[in-house]
Amino acid sequence: TKGITVNGPSVCPNEVNSVYASGSRMKIYPNPSTGAFVIKLSASTNERATVTISNTLGQRVLQTTVSCNKEELIDLNVPTGVYFINAATASGKWSEMIVIK
């Protein structure tokens, strides 16, 4: 079984918490963003991941494929708000939130 790590509260009240499987990680920056941001999925293999971004109503706003262990630029043209980023490979799943200003 894999553990789950939640990055706890910090001195920055606008920080978005991350949830990821042990031994792997999804990095998103900048967060908050104006629409363009970098995503990097760290994994033990260089596999492809399907990334799905949804709004708070559960509507998919983007689905794309990225390479693990490589920084990929995502450019969202969406209204301001909170969006959920889900990524999945054959070996794991990641979840993250991003704030678009």
PyMOL commands that set and color helices and strands:
alter all, ss='L'
color gray80, all
select strands_A, chain A and resi 4-6+19-21+25-29+36-42+48-54+60-67+72-75+81-88+93-100
alter strands_A, ss='S'
color yellow, strands_A
deselect
rebuild
show_as cartoon
